[in-house]
Amino acid sequence: MPIDWLQPVGIRLLDQTLLPDREVYLELRTVESVAEAIRALRVRGAPLIGIAAAMGVALAAAEPAAHERVKGAIALLGATRPTAVNLHWALRRMERRADAVTNPGDLLGVLRAEAQAIWDEDRAMCERIGRYGAALIPAGATVMTVCNAGALATGGMGTALAPVYTLLEAGRAPKVVATETRPLLQGSRLTAWELSRAGVAGSMVEVGAST
């Protein structure tokens, strides 16, 4: 799991810049540390960036002057990736939810629940993609993926890789060709690692090149 909550307030995040050589989990307890993780691509993938940002906003609600801190957090996180659609969608959703809270003592619980809802909804969407996509892949097929669109990029099993994982659970995973994406090599560096960790045999993963 590339992301999770820490108690009492914090985020446990897999640093994807270190994969596949090292599997290191960061403990993020401030909005600033979440912003740095997004900016430095320690967390990546549009859905997962949105989830991380929503969780980061919830962290701000635990600090003094919570409403003001939340607004500052939304501005800070929004500036990390100006073109990231999921990021700004999640931040707008968190902002609307925060604006509806009148009792400052309720803000942390409300925003944490909203961030969790964003995560849960993405996980459920991944599962639906997996079910529908698996029905389209014939037995003995080879699936080619570009970049990384699996569990490392989302709140669940992934988007493009979700059908592969669904078929894996059914005992008939297809062969996968994971093409790389420059300059970060998400396919060969992340997708191949992810598939291996999920139980797709190494012999089923081939690394190609995509320009």
N, C-alpha and C positions, 0 to 999 in steps of 0.2 A: 504494500500500500504506500503510494508516494506521499500521502499527506494524512494527517490525523490531528486530533485535538490533544493538547497537553493539559493536565490539571495543575493548579486551579484555572489558570488562563494562559494559553499559549498554543503554538502550532508545532507539530513534529513534521519536518519536511525532508524528503530525500533530495540531496544535492545532485542533480542530474549532470552537472558539469564534470563530475568525477567518474561517471560511468564510462566504460564497464570495468575500469581498473579497481575502483574502490567504491564500496557501498556505504556512504556516510549520511547520517540523518542529523539535521540541524534542529536546534531548539530555538524557535523564534518567539519572543515574548513582547516585542514592540512593533508598532506599525512601521517604523523606520527599517527594521530588519526584514519585514515582509516586502517592503518596497525594493530594498536592495536585492532580495532573492528574485523578484520578478524582473528587475532591470538587468541582472547578471545572467539570466536564463537558468538559474538554479532550479526554478520551476518553469515549465514550458508546456505548450499545448493549450489552445484557446480555452477549452472547457476548464482545465485545471487552473489556469491563470485566473479565470473568473471566480472559481471556488476559493482559491488562496486569497484573493483580494477581499472577498466577502468575509472570510474568517479574520483577515487583518482589520477590517472595520470593526468587527466585534471586539477585538483586542482593545481598541481605542475606548470602547464604552466602559472598560474597567478602570480608567484613569480619572483623576479629578477633572471637573468641568467637562463632564462626559459628552454633552451635546456639541460643545464647541470642538472638542477633541475629535469627535466623529466626523464633523464637517472638514476639519483639517486633514484627517486621514483619507477621506474620499478624494480630496484635491491632490494629495501627495501620491496616492496609488494610481490615480487617473493619469498622472504625468509620466508614469514609468513606461507605458507602451501606448502612445497616442492612437495607434491604428488597430489596437486589439478590440474586436467587437464584443467578445464575451466579457472582457474586463469592464468595459463601460456600461454594458447592460447590467451586470451584477452590481456595480457601484450605484447605478441609478435606483435599482430595486432596494438596496440597503438604505439609500438616502430617503426614499419614500417611507420606508418602514420606520426609520428613526424619527422622521418628522411627525409621525402619528403618535409617538410616545410622549405623554405629558408628564409622567412621573419619572424623574431621573433614576430612581432606584430600580426601575423596571428595564432600563435600556439595555444593560448587558444581557439579560436573559432573553429579551425579545430579539436582539440582533444575533445572538448566538443561534437561536432557533431558526432565524431566517437564513443564516449562512448554511446551517445544516440542511434546511429545506432545499436550497439551491444545489447542494451536493447530492441529496437523495434523489432529486428530480433528474439530475444528470445521470446518476447510476441507473435509474429505471429506464431512461432513454437508451442508454448503451445496451441494456438487456433486450429491449425491443428491436434495436438494430441487429443484434446478434440473432434473434429468432427469425426475423424476416430475411436477413441476409443468408443465413445458413441454408434456407430452403432453395436458394438460387444457385448454390454451389454443388455441382454434380460429384459423385464419387470418383476419386482418383484425380481430381482437378489440381491444378497448380494456381495459387493465388499470388499475384504480385502486389506489393505495397510500396508506396512512395513516402518518404519521410517517416514520421512515427505518429501513428494514430491509434495507439493502444492504451493500456492501463496507465502508462507513464504520462499520457496527455489528457486524461479525463478523470472523472470521479468514479468511474466504473471499469468495465472490461475494455472500453475503447469504442471507437466508431468503426473505422475500416477493419480493424482486427477483431471486432466483436464476433462476427460470424465464424472466424477461425477458432476462437475460444469456445463458442457454443458447440461447434463440431468436435472440438477436443474433448469436451465433457461427454459427448455422445460416443466417444471412442473412434472417431473417423476424421481426425484432423487432416486437412489438405497439406500438400507441400507448399512452402512459402518461399518466395523470392523477395528478399528485402533490399530494395535499392537505396542507395545513400543519397543524401541531400547536402549540398555544399552550402556554407563552409563548416557546418557543425556535425555532419555525418550522422544525422538522426537515424537513418535506416540501419546502416551497418553498425553504428555504435550503440544505439538504443533499442531498436526493434529486435535485432538478433539476440541481444542480451535478455530482453523481456520475454521473447518466445521461449528461449532456453529455460529461464526461470519458471515459466508457466508449465513446462513439461513437454514442449514440442522438441522432439529429438534434434540434436545438432545437425544430423545428416539431412534433416528436412529444411534447414535454413541455408539459403545461398545468398551471398552478398554480391550484388551487381553495382553498376555505376550509373548515376543519373546526372545530367548536366542541366 
